[in-house]
Amino acid sequence: MNKRIPALLAATGAGTIYGINHTVAKGVMPTYIEPYGFIFLRVFGAAILFWVIGIFSPKEKIATSDWPRFLICAITGMALNMLFFFKGLNLSTPINSSVIITLTPVMVLILASILIREKITLLKSLGIIVGLAGALALILFGAPTGTNASNIPLGNLFFIVNAFSFGLYLILVKPLTKKYHPFTLMKWLFLMGVIINFPITIVEFTEVNWLNLPFEAIWRMAFVVLGTTFSTYLLNTYALKHLSASTISAFIYLQPLIAISYAIISGADKLSPIKVVAAILVFVGVYMVSVKKTEIRS
């Protein structure tokens, strides 16, 4: 079976979960939990899941030379990325976050060309542009604006830092995905993430009134831990085994599409011609970036 197809499906699944997360996570902050407290919950919860399930995965020893890369990946993917995204989401709106993170593929493409000499093909460049156009169209012309935001400019700046950090993580972690089993990789990265985030997040975590949380808050928190953290990182790790970092990052364009679709299904928004065109652009852009160039023999 072509392993590229399951990898593309995994990336699509991760992008879908991330798209829903913009609204789900925003709905629980800061009423029930502050952003940094939420980070500790998701990192600590995911770490427990990966270590428990890791008991049944192959036992692998981490090469001494790989530990520095593990540490940098944990800092960029399990600390900076999450801290700035959730803090930004608390200050700004889900709509703003979904459009600004579409900068990630551009950053990945540039960073990959510099750090790992990944070739920027014309098709990938055009795919990035087409997908970005679709995502921007969805946001600018097809989405309602949010009002639960205390400092939109600062929140938007945090989203940019988040996009850069996540893009760097995708590039740095790719060599490790080819060398280690996904559960081996994730359990160590998230354990490091718990340690790195602890001094920054533990205060807000302990301030949560855990015994009196309503079901509305509980299911949203569970979704972030099980879906947005555990499942997405596992899916992206698998996808990175068979796809380039720039291809994975292109699936971020699915997030605003999913956000709009979720609003339509829930009755918060309506379908319009501009949204149909924008959705087509998003899918075409993802396809252009993800399609594998085949060698033509004469």
MITILO-304302 format. One record per atom (N, C-alpha, C): residue in one letter; x, y, z. Coordinates in steps of 0.02 Angstrom, whole numbers, plus 50000, padded with zeros to 5 digits. Example, Ala and Ser with C-alpha at 12.3 -4.5 7.8 and 13.67 -1.06 7.14 Angstrom:
BEGIN
A506604971650390A506154977550390A506604983550390S506424988850354S506844994750357S506455000250394
//
This chain:
BEGIN
M500424994050000M500005000050000M500445006350000N500255011249962N500635017549960N500585020950028K501165021550063K501165024450130K501025031950129R501075034950071R500955042050065R500215043750077I499775039350057I499055040550065I498855040850139P499045035650180P498895036150252P499215042250284A499805044150261A500145050050289A499745056350274L499475056950214L499065062650196L498415062750236L498135056850248L497535056350289L497675058350361A498265056350386A498465058250454A498545065750460A498855068850411A498945076150411A498265079650407T497815076850367T497135079650362T496765079250429G496835073450462G496515072550527G496775077550578A497435078550579A497735083250626A497485090350611G497455092150548G497225098850529G496495099950547T496095094750542T495385095250560T495295096450634I495675092650674I495635093550747I495865100450767Y496415102750737Y496655109450752Y496135114750734G495785113750678G495285118550657G494725119250707I494495113650735I493965113750785I494225116850850N494865115650864N495155117850928N495125125450937H495165129250883H495165136550890H494545138950929T493975135950915T493365137950949T493285134351016V493455127951018V493365124051079V493795126851136A494435128051123A494885130451175A494705137551197K494515141751149K494335148651166K493745148751213G493285144051207G492685143951247G492785142551321V493375140351340V493505138551409V493975143451444M494285147951405M494755152851433M494455159851430P494565163951480P494885162551545P494395160851600T493765159551582T493245158551632T493415152851680Y493635147151652Y493755141351694Y494495139751703I494905141751656I495615140551662I495995145851621E496545148251650E496965153151615E497395149551563P497635153151512P498005149851458P498605145751478Y499025148351524Y499615144551544Y499425138351585G498895138951624G498655133051661G498415127651613F498105129951558F497865125351506F498445121751473I499005125251464I499595122251434I499855116551477F499905117751543F500145112351587F499685106351584L499025107651583L498545102151579L498645097951517R498715101251459R498775097451396R499445093951391V499985097051412V500645093951406V500715088251456F500505089351518F500545084251569F500085078351553G499475079951530G498995074751512G499245070451454A499515073751403A499775070151345A500385065951364A500815068651408A501405065051429A501215058451463I500705058751506I500475052651541I500225047551489L499825049851442L499555045351391L500105042051350F500595046051328F501135043251288F501575038451327W501695039851390W502115035251430W501745028751446V501085029251460V500695023151474V500645018751413I500465021651356I500405017751294I501095015651270G501605019651285G502285017951265G502545011551295I502215009251348I502415002851379I502354997151328F501874997751283F501744992451234F502094993651167S502474999151162S502835000551100S503554997951105P503904997551049P504594995051049P505034999151095K505484995751131K505944999051176K506555001351136E506675007951137E507215010851099E507655015251143K508295015151130K508755019351167K508915025551125I508875031351157I509005037551122I509755038651116A509995039851056A510705041051045A510915047551080T511495047451111T511735053351148T511755059551104S511945058651042S511995064250996S511315067350978D510775063650992D510105066150974D509775070151030W510035069751091W509715073151147W509665080751138P510185084151111P510105091351099P509535092951052R509445088951000R508885090050954R508225088750988F508195083651031F507585082351070F507405088451112L507905091451144L507785097151187L507525103151147I507835104551090I507615110151049I506905108951023C506755102751004C506085101050979C505575102051035A505745100151096A505295101051152A505165108351166I505695112451160I505625119651173I505175122851120T505295121251056T504915124351002T504215121450994G504135114751002G503505111450989G503055110351048M503345109751109M502945108351168M502945114051219A503315119451204A503325125151250A503145131651214L503615134451176L503495140951143L502865140751099N502805135551059N502235134851014N501575135251052M501515131251105M500885130951142M500775137151185L501295139451219L501225145251263L500985151351226F501295152751169F501115158751131F500435158051097F500255151851075F499605151051043F499035151951092F499075148751150F498525149151198F498475156051230K499045159151241K499025166051268K498735170651216G498925169651153G498655173751099G497905172651091L497685166351097L496985164751090L496575167851146N496875168351204N496535171451260N496455179051250L496935182151215L496925189351205L496555191351141S496585187151089S496295188851025S495685184351011T495555182750947T494965178850928T495155172550890P494725167450890P494855161350851P494935162850777I494565167750752I494605169550681I495295172350665N495545176750707N496205179550697N496745174150700S496675169650747S497185164350754S497195159850693S496605158350666S496575153750609S496865156750545V496855163350540V497155166350480V497895167450488I498115169650547I498815171250557I499255165050556I499005159350580I499415153350579I499515150650508T499135153450459T499255151350390T499925154150365L500265158050406L500945160150390L501435154450399T501245149250437T501705143850453T501995140450390P501595138650339P501895135450280P502425139650246V502305146150245V502805150650215V503455150450255M503385150650321M503975150350364M504335143750358V503955138250354V504255131650347V504625131050282L504335133550229L504645133150163L505315136850163I505315142750194I505925146850197I506445143650243L506225141550303L506685138450350L506975131950324A506545127950290A506765121550264A507295122550209S507215127750170S507705129050117S508375131250147I508355134450205I508965136850238I509295131450280L508885127950321L509165123250369L509315116350341I508875113850298I508975107050272I509005106750196R509075112750165R509165113150093R508595109750055E507985110150082E507405107350047E507245111749987K507175108749930K507075112549868K506375115449866I506345121849850I505695125249842I505505124949769T505055120349753T504845119649683T504325124849665L504235125949601L503735130649577L503035128449598L502905121949594L502245119349612L502095120549686K502585119449729K502485120549801K502375128049815S502755132149782S502685139349791S501995141749771L501755139249713L501095141049690L500555138349736G500665132249762G500195129149808G500125133249872I500685135749898I500675140049957I500265146249944I500365149349886I500015155549869I499265154349861V499085148849825V498375147249813V498025145649879G498345141449921G498045139749985G497975145650030L498475150050031L498435156050072L497875160650049A497795161049983A497255165249955A496575162649978G496495156049977G495865153149999G495735154350072A496265153450113A496195154450185A496025161750201L496355166350167L496215173450178L495515175350156A495295172350102A494615173750078A494095171350129L494215165550158L493765162950209L493715167650268I494295170150289I494315174350348I494025181350335L494235184350280L494055191250266L493335192050243F493075186850208F492405187650179F491905182450203G492135177350240G491665172050256G491595170250329A491885174250374A491845172350444A491595178050488P491195176350538P490975181550585P491555183650628T491535189850654T492065192250698T491895190750770G492425189550810G492325188050880G492375194450922T492075194350980T492085200151024T492435198751090N492535192551108N492845190751171N493595191151165A493855197251161A494575198251153A494785204551189S495305203951231S495515209551272S496095213551243N496505210351201N497085213851172N497255210651105I496885212151053I496955208950988I497645209950958P497935215950957P498605216850927P499135212450959L499155212251026L499645208151061L499515200751048G498875198751049G498695191851035G498905189750966N498805194150917N499005192650849N499765191850843L500135195950880L500865195450880L501085188650909F500735186450960F500885179850989F500745174250940F500225175050898F500085170050847F500655169450797I500965175050780I501525175050733I502115171250763V502255172450827V502795168750861V502625161250863N501995159650875N501775152750875N501885149450807A501725153050753A501805150350686A502535148950670F502965153550690F503685152650678F503955146750718S503745146250782S503985140950825S503765134050800F503125133550780F502865127150756F503195125150690G503315130050647G503655128650584G504355126050596L504715129050643L505395126850659L505375119850689Y504865118450731Y504795111750761Y504705106450707L504275107750658L504155102850605L504795100950568I505215105850556I505845104650521I506335100750564L506405102850627L506905099650671L506715092550692V506055091250698V505845084650722V505835079450667K505825081550604K505765076750549K506305071350549P506955072950558P507465067650560P507345062650616L507065064950671L506935060450728L506355055750712T505865058050673T505295053750655T505515047850613K506055048550577K506305043150535K506735038250574K506955040350632K507425036350672K507095032650730Y506555035550757Y506245032750817Y505495031450806H505245026650845H504525025250845H504145031350870P503545032850843P503165038750864P503065039250939F502915033750973F502805034051045F503445035351083T504005032651059T504655034051091T504805041551086L504685044251028L504825051251015L504375055751057M503725054351056M503245058651090M503305058351166K503435052451194K503465051951267K504045056051295W504615056051260W505185059851285W505095067251272L504825069151215L504715076251200L504215079351249F503675075651264F503175078451310F503415078451382L503835073551401L504125073651468L504555079851476M504965081251425M505365087451426M504915093551427G504355093151389G503885098751387G503585100251455V503435095051494V503165095951562V503675099651605I504305097551602I504825100551643I504945107851623I504965109151557I505095115951533I504515120651551N503905118251543N503315122451555N503135123251628F503365118751670F503155118551741F503215125251777P503805128451777P503865134751815P503435140451788I503245140051724I502855145351693I502105144251703T501895138051706T501185136351702T500865133751766I501265131451814I500985127951872I500545132351915V500695138851920V500295143351963V499585143751936E499495145051872E498825145551843E498465138851845F498835133351840F498535126651843F498235125351912T498595127351964T498355126052032T497785130752052E497685136052015E497145140752030E496465138452005V496455133151964V495825130651936V495405127351990N494765128851991N494295125752038N494055119052009W494495114052014W494375107651980W493745104052004L493565104752066L492995101052094L492315103852071N492315109952046N491675113152028N491635114851954L492025111451913L492005112851841L491355110051810P491015113751768P490415111251734P490625106551678F490145102651654F490285097951600F490535101551537E490275107551525E490475111551467E491235112651467A491515114051525A492235115151530A492625108551527I492345103351557I492695096851560I492785093851491W492255093951450W492315090751384W492785094751339R492795101351347R493245105451307R493975104251327M494105103651391M494775102151415M494995095151391A494535090451395A494695083651373A494845083451298F494475087451260F494595087751188F495295090351173V495505095551210V496165098551199V496715093551216V496635089751270V497145084951290V497165078951243L496585075851233L496545069651193L496595070951118G496265076351096G496245077851025G496795082351002T496775088651026T497235093751002T497965092251019T498085088551073T498785087251093T498995080051076F498695075151109F498905068251100F498815065851028S498215066651001S498075064050934S498445067750878T498435074450881T498735078350827T499485077450823Y499815077350880Y500545076450880Y500725069450855L500325064550873L500445057750850L500325057250775L499785060250751L499635060050679L500165063750639N500385069550663N500895073250626N501565069750626T501715066250681T502345062450685T502345056950633Y501775053450628Y501715048150577Y501775051050507A501425056650496A501415059750429A502115062050409L502505064550458L503175067050443L503655061450421K503485055250435K503905049650413K503895049050337H503355051250306H503265050150234H503165056550195L503095062250229L502985068550194L503495073750218S503605078750177S504075084050196S503745088850246A504175092550280A503925097350329A503485102650295S503675104750236S503275109850200S502595107150180T502565100650164T501925097650147T501465097350207I501735095250264I501345094950326I501075101850344S501505106850339S501305113550359S500745116250315A500695113950252A500175116350207A499475114450231F499435109050271F498785106950295F498495111750347I498905116550368I498655121750413I498105125750378Y498115125850312Y497605129450275Y496915126450284L496895120250308L496245117050320L495905120050382Q496295123050426Q496015125250490Q495475130650482P495595135950445P495045140750436P494445137750400L494565133050355L494025129650320L493595125650370I493935122050414I493575118150465I493205122750512A493515128350531A493205133050576A492545135750547I492555137450482I491955139950450I491425134350445S491645128350427S491185122650421S490845121150487Y491235121550541Y490965120350608Y490425125550624A490555131750605A490065137150617A489425136050577I489505133650515I488915132350473I488495126750502I488825121250521I488475115550549I488105117350613S488415121550655S488115123450718S487595128950711G487525131450649G487025136650637G487265143750650A487915144550664A488185151150679A488375154950615D488375151650558D488565154850496D488195151450438K488205154550380K487865151850321K488345151150263L488185146450219L488595145250160L488465150750108S489005152850075S488945157950023S489425156249966P489315159249907P489755157749850P490495158949864I490655164449900I491355165949915I491675160449957K491275157450001K491535152050044K491665145750003V491235144449954V491335138649911V491975139449870V492065145349841V492675146649802V493295146249846A493255149249905A493815149149952A493995142049972A493495137849985A493615130950004A493975127149948I493775128349887I494095125149829I494835127249825L494965133649836L495655136149835L496075132749889V495785131849948V496155128650003V496345121549984F495865117649959F496005110749941F496495110249882V496425114649833V496895114549776V497595116249800G497645121249846G498295123149872G498635117549910V498255114049952V498535108349989V498755102849942Y498355101649890Y498535096449841Y499185098249805M499255104549785M499845106649748M500485105949789V500425107249853V501015106649896V501165099449914S500635095249919S500725088449942S500865083449886V500705085249824V500805080549769V501545079049760K501695072849751K502395070749743K502585070849670K503145074249656K503375074749587K503645068049565T503405065749509T503635059349483T504125060349426E504595055949423E505115056549371E504845053749306I504915057649253I504675055549187I505255052549148R505185046449127R505715043049090R505535042849015S506005044148973S505875044048901S506045037148873
//
